Amino acid sequence: MRFSFRDLSELGIGDATPRPVVDVWLGGLDRTPLASLVDTGALGTRMAFELAEVAGVDLRSGTQRRFWLAGHNVTGTNARVSLGIGTANERHEWDASVWFCEPWPFSFQLLGLDGFLRHFRITMSAYQEWLDCAPEV
Protein backbone atom coordinates (compact mmCIF):
# COMPACT_ATOMS: atom_id res chain seq x y z
CA MET A 1 0.00 0.00 0.00
CA ARG A 2 1.46 3.34 -1.02
CA PHE A 3 0.85 6.53 0.93
CA SER A 4 1.87 10.01 -0.11
CA PHE A 5 3.66 12.15 2.46
CA ARG A 6 1.45 14.78 4.06
CA ASP A 7 1.90 18.23 5.46
CA LEU A 8 1.36 18.15 9.24
CA SER A 9 0.70 21.90 9.40
CA GLU A 10 -2.83 21.02 8.24
CA LEU A 11 -3.18 19.36 11.66
CA GLY A 12 -2.07 22.52 13.43
CA ILE A 13 1.61 21.75 14.05
CA GLY A 14 4.94 22.18 12.37
CA ASP A 15 5.80 23.65 9.04
CA ALA A 16 4.69 22.63 5.58
CA THR A 17 7.39 19.95 5.16
CA PRO A 18 5.65 16.75 3.95
CA ARG A 19 6.20 13.77 6.27
CA PRO A 20 5.32 10.05 6.29
CA VAL A 21 1.77 10.13 7.65
CA VAL A 22 -0.64 7.19 7.43
CA ASP A 23 -4.32 7.10 8.38
CA VAL A 24 -4.87 4.36 10.98
CA TRP A 25 -8.14 2.88 12.19
CA LEU A 26 -8.35 1.91 15.85
CA GLY A 27 -10.75 -0.93 16.69
CA GLY A 28 -13.86 0.64 18.20
CA LEU A 29 -13.37 3.81 16.12
CA ASP A 30 -13.60 2.19 12.70
CA ARG A 31 -15.27 5.19 11.07
CA THR A 32 -12.64 7.72 12.08
CA PRO A 33 -9.17 7.53 10.52
CA LEU A 34 -6.40 8.81 12.78
CA ALA A 35 -3.60 10.75 11.09
CA SER A 36 -0.42 9.05 12.36
CA LEU A 37 3.22 9.96 11.85
CA VAL A 38 5.45 6.98 11.01
CA ASP A 39 8.40 7.41 13.39
CA THR A 40 11.25 5.01 12.63
CA GLY A 41 13.08 6.18 15.77
CA ALA A 42 10.23 5.43 18.19
CA LEU A 43 10.27 2.12 20.04
CA GLY A 44 6.52 2.06 20.60
CA THR A 45 3.28 3.11 18.99
CA ARG A 46 1.71 5.88 21.03
CA MET A 47 -1.75 7.40 20.94
CA ALA A 48 -3.82 9.88 22.92
CA PHE A 49 -5.34 8.48 26.12
CA GLU A 50 -8.77 9.85 25.17
CA LEU A 51 -8.86 7.55 22.13
CA ALA A 52 -8.77 4.46 24.38
CA GLU A 53 -11.76 5.76 26.31
CA VAL A 54 -13.80 6.57 23.19
CA ALA A 55 -12.91 3.24 21.53
CA GLY A 56 -13.80 1.23 24.64
CA VAL A 57 -10.25 -0.05 25.26
CA ASP A 58 -9.92 -1.44 28.80
CA LEU A 59 -6.75 0.00 30.33
CA ARG A 60 -7.34 -1.21 33.92
CA SER A 61 -4.94 -4.17 33.66
CA GLY A 62 -2.40 -2.49 31.36
CA THR A 63 1.18 -1.76 32.32
CA GLN A 64 1.65 1.89 33.19
CA ARG A 65 4.89 3.81 32.72
CA ARG A 66 6.13 7.41 32.67
CA PHE A 67 8.39 8.48 29.82
CA TRP A 68 9.46 11.45 27.74
CA LEU A 69 7.77 12.00 24.42
CA ALA A 70 9.18 14.81 22.26
CA GLY A 71 10.08 16.84 25.34
CA HIS A 72 6.84 16.10 27.21
CA ASN A 73 6.71 13.91 30.34
CA VAL A 74 3.68 11.65 29.85
CA THR A 75 2.09 8.65 31.51
CA GLY A 76 1.40 5.76 29.16
CA THR A 77 -0.75 2.69 29.64
CA ASN A 78 -0.16 -0.27 27.35
CA ALA A 79 -2.94 -2.31 25.73
CA ARG A 80 -3.41 -4.75 22.86
CA VAL A 81 -5.79 -3.38 20.26
CA SER A 82 -6.82 -3.89 16.67
CA LEU A 83 -5.32 -1.41 14.17
CA GLY A 84 -5.88 -1.10 10.44
CA ILE A 85 -4.54 0.82 7.46
CA GLY A 86 -5.76 0.89 3.93
CA THR A 87 -6.21 2.47 0.57
CA ALA A 88 -9.22 2.57 -1.72
CA ASN A 89 -8.25 -0.91 -3.03
CA GLU A 90 -6.74 -2.66 -0.02
CA ARG A 91 -7.03 -2.87 3.78
CA HIS A 92 -4.87 -4.61 6.37
CA GLU A 93 -5.68 -5.15 10.07
CA TRP A 94 -3.48 -6.51 12.85
CA ASP A 95 -3.27 -6.93 16.62
CA ALA A 96 -0.97 -4.26 18.08
CA SER A 97 0.65 -3.12 21.28
CA VAL A 98 -0.18 0.57 21.82
CA TRP A 99 0.71 3.00 24.61
CA PHE A 100 -2.18 5.35 25.37
CA CYS A 101 -0.64 8.51 26.82
CA GLU A 102 -1.68 11.56 28.80
CA PRO A 103 -1.17 14.38 28.44
CA TRP A 104 -1.11 14.08 24.64
CA PRO A 105 0.61 17.11 23.10
CA PHE A 106 -0.06 16.34 19.41
CA SER A 107 -2.92 16.48 16.93
CA PHE A 108 -1.67 13.22 15.38
CA GLN A 109 -0.68 9.74 16.65
CA LEU A 110 2.81 8.14 16.52
CA LEU A 111 3.54 4.79 14.83
CA GLY A 112 6.75 3.17 16.10
CA LEU A 113 8.62 -0.12 16.05
CA ASP A 114 6.29 -2.10 18.33
CA GLY A 115 2.69 -1.89 17.22
CA PHE A 116 3.41 -0.80 13.65
CA LEU A 117 6.82 -1.14 11.97
CA ARG A 118 7.28 -4.80 13.07
CA HIS A 119 4.15 -5.68 11.10
CA PHE A 120 5.28 -4.25 7.73
CA ARG A 121 8.10 -4.13 5.24
CA ILE A 122 8.58 -0.40 4.77
CA THR A 123 10.01 1.27 1.67
CA MET A 124 10.22 5.03 1.66
CA SER A 125 11.31 7.75 -0.73
CA ALA A 126 11.64 11.10 1.03
CA TYR A 127 12.73 12.59 -2.28
CA GLN A 128 9.54 11.47 -4.04
CA GLU A 129 7.50 11.80 -0.83
CA TRP A 130 5.90 8.36 -0.56
CA LEU A 131 5.86 5.42 1.84
CA ASP A 132 5.05 1.80 0.93
CA CYS A 133 3.74 -0.53 3.65
CA ALA A 134 3.73 -4.24 2.72
CA PRO A 135 2.22 -6.45 5.46
CA GLU A 136 4.60 -9.06 6.89
CA VAL A 137 2.40 -12.13 7.10
Secondary structure, DSSP 8 states (H G I E B T S, - for coil): -EEE-EEGGGGTSS-S-EE-EEEEEETT-TTS-EEEEE-TT-SBEEEEHHHHHHHT---TTS-EEEEEETTEEEEEEEEEEEEEEE-SS-EEEEEEEEEEEES---SSEEE-TBTTGGGEEEEEETTTTEEEEEE--
